[in-house]
Amino acid sequence: MRPAPIAVALDAPDLETAAHWASLVTPHVTTVKVGLELYLRYGPDVIASVRGASGVRVFLDLKLHDIPNTVAGAARAVARLKPAILTVHAAGGPAMIRAAVEAVPNTQIAAVTLLTSLSEADLERVGIDGPSEDAVRRLSALAVAAGAQALVCSPREVAAVRAEVGPGITLITPGVRPAGAASQDQARVATPEQALADGADLLVIGRPITGSADPGATAAGIAAALRRVSAATGHQV
Ligand SMILES: O=c1ccn([C@@H]2O[C@H](COP(=O)(O)O)[C@@H](O)[C@H]2O)c(=O)[nH]1
């Protein structure tokens, strides 16, 4: 069975747990994601640990956000780890995004639009007026014009972003929750089936998998659900 387009967020308190989760899910998913918790605690060595013998794709979610020169330097610093994907914040602006793209030509730069943990009320509080979809579309267009090959948005906005940027850009959606699962600190969520049907290319899923009693079986179950959507809609997984 082909692995499903899921990036499992390995937000673990220690390296052994992260590597264990990675070994359980890698038969079923294409990608594992290393975020700030693991990278700041263990540094670059974490990448080899979670990649393991399987050589699974690693998504390095550092959400870089600084002046262009600093972001370019940071991106160059992790290039030798060969992450498949590296995140920057779209709000860093076009020059910063372009600096990251030029610094790591062999890694996909993914621009994070609006964090999926922000509700419409939160967005208003931080000065983003109007529906989240409008801001996400605007940031997506800006990021793609600056050379970003991938975008991170909530599954609620993925159809609108696809309409905005067309077919060639990889759309990555955190904020994915199987039906009935708790949202936790995520605000703009949808099910894996809905995210895929609406055009997402890679679904980021963390706690619903890693917090389950059997992460391997849970990942396999979600992967099977995505294959059913793919068979029904023709959307390739
Ligand atoms: O807008 C964003 C950008 C990144 N993330 C990251 O995705 C995972 C989600 O984990 P869950 O346990 O499934 O909530 C996490 O590592 C975030 O840092 C995001 O949630 N939203």
The ligand as a MOL file (V3000), in Angstrom:
LIG
                    3D

  0  0  0     0  0            999 V3000
M  V30 BEGIN CTAB
M  V30 COUNTS 21 22 0 0 0
M  V30 BEGIN ATOM
M  V30 1 O -0.7100 27.0610 11.1490 0
M  V30 2 C -0.0760 26.0980 11.6410 0
M  V30 3 C 1.2170 25.8100 11.3110 0
M  V30 4 C 1.8330 24.7140 11.8730 0
M  V30 5 N 1.1980 23.9300 12.7580 0
M  V30 6 C 1.9080 22.7600 13.3220 0
M  V30 7 O 1.2210 21.5700 12.9560 0
M  V30 8 C 1.1850 20.6450 14.0160 0
M  V30 9 C -0.2480 20.3320 14.3670 0
M  V30 10 O -0.2800 19.4020 15.4250 0
M  V30 11 P -1.6470 18.8380 16.0360 0
M  V30 12 O -1.1970 18.0430 17.2140 0
M  V30 13 O -2.2970 18.0080 14.9590 0
M  V30 14 O -2.4950 20.0020 16.4140 0
M  V30 15 C 1.9950 21.2590 15.1680 0
M  V30 16 O 3.2950 20.7370 15.1130 0
M  V30 17 C 2.0210 22.7530 14.8330 0
M  V30 18 O 3.2210 23.3580 15.2500 0
M  V30 19 C -0.0980 24.2070 13.0880 0
M  V30 20 O -0.7390 23.5050 13.9040 0
M  V30 21 N -0.7070 25.2880 12.5050 0
M  V30 END ATOM
M  V30 BEGIN BOND
M  V30 1 2 1 2
M  V30 2 1 2 3
M  V30 3 1 2 21
M  V30 4 2 3 4
M  V30 5 1 4 5
M  V30 6 1 5 6
M  V30 7 1 5 19
M  V30 8 1 6 7
M  V30 9 1 6 17
M  V30 10 1 7 8
M  V30 11 1 8 9
M  V30 12 1 8 15
M  V30 13 1 9 10
M  V30 14 1 10 11
M  V30 15 2 11 12
M  V30 16 1 11 13
M  V30 17 1 11 14
M  V30 18 1 15 16
M  V30 19 1 15 17
M  V30 20 1 17 18
M  V30 21 2 19 20
M  V30 22 1 19 21
M  V30 END BOND
M  V30 END CTAB
M  END
